[in-house]
Amino acid sequence: MHHYLTLLKKDLTQEFRTKEMLTSMGIYALLVLVVFGAALAQTASGFDILQMSGGLLWVLIVFTSLLGLNRSFAHEKENGCLEGVLLIPLDRSVIFLAKATSNLLFLFAVEVVTVPLFYFFFLTTTTPAASFWMIVAPLIVGTVGIAGIGTLLSTITINTRGRDVMLAVLFIPLVYPLLYACVSATTAAIIGSEGFMDVFAPALLLAGGYDIIMVLLSWVLYDFVISA
Amino acid sequence: MNDTKKAVRLPEAGGMWDKAAPFALLAGALLATLGFILTFTTAPLVLGATVNGVELIGDQMVSNKLLLSQKIFYFHVPVAIASMLALAFTAYYGVRFLMTKEARFDTCAKTATETALVFIICTMVSGELWTRFEWGVWWTWEPRLTTYLILMLLVIAYFILRNAIDDPERRASYAAVFGIITFVDVPICFMITRMIPSSVHPVVFRTDSGMSPDMLVPFLICFFGMILIAFGLYRLRFRQARLAERVALIKEHLED
């Protein structure tokens, strides 16, 4: 527990000093939103943005988190920090938990900015359902899963050739079931039609189950990855 | 092999299993062929989808047509099951590798994944042909199709990952971990047609209204044929990989 807090504090301090991940992720997310604007500019006026917004939002989150996860181990590697951490006699899974938590916090921080921005750019012209606030639940569940698997995979890819592409190649198929469940839950909450809970609750349950399995597996297997 | 490692029995090429491999391959091919012949001779044409379990296809009752295209089922399902079995072995050998750190298990896992990829591609091709004929589209984002596509992408990613790492031990560890995580998608893929009932993909393994004996016998023959083919391919490939490893080792010794 003590080690966990120290490691977490190290990551947070480093981020607050350099602001490397947060700024790059934030600007990247903004740029993706601009690309969405261009992509949707030619759509017909009667086009139902509500139907698509759940998917678009998750596209934004997946690509932004890919960028962030790529960075999360880069500076550890560059500064030889990882070797230092590995010298400490502690359970390796603690490193996983600390790293996953810091990734999670950064992803949340970016989402806190980007989701309102997304709303501002795309959803002010229409009226989302009253249940709009419930997208918080899939956002939290999805981000936990992304941070968990992403931490394991970014540790793997840091030692491979062409690591940026490699992370995408491994990450996107693995996270697909989670993405699918989160998109359906988010879309259900945004549209909020009659009986949307019938879609929302099972999808959220599926995402939660996937989270638990994947985070547990990543946690167990992390030792083999980081010491290899 | 030194004495301390004696406790772990390593799979090795050249034993009785390898002697059996060509015969297994031959027997598998014969069995599968026999199964396909039976499929076209004894198994009845499926009346719509009543035997196979789908009542509704695109909100339409499909029961007034004899589906000759259903014959592909005798190839598609055995091949799909064989691919999933091979992936189970990938995960199993991955676990064994992580426990023992023996490079041999990594070779096994890699060979199993290669076998899986062959069968996955067969499943995909036969499945696409069938969906084109039966659903009228080459591809649809239906849950079973999607999860299986993801499985294929994961297996391809497994090989891309292997190619991107030079250090053998690190490559083996990462591949083992990734193989184990990949396996999570296998039960999801297998169960998805049951979890999402609206799925158009037929549910085959059920207890209520399964196949008639006329269909079950050719199916089982094809199924065991495919398993034997998978086993034969695995052993032959494993033997080849092992011999290559040994040649590399001998070359290294000669150079010293």
Interface residues (C-beta under 8 A of the other chain):
Chain A: I149 L152 I156 N159 T160 R161 G162 M166 V169 L170 I172 P173 L174 Y176 P177 Y180 I213 M214 L217 S218 L221 F224 V225 A228
Chain B: L98 T146 T147 I150 L153 L154 A157 I160 L161 A164 I165 D166 E169 R170 S173 Y174 A176 V177 F178 I180 I181 T182 V184 D185 I188
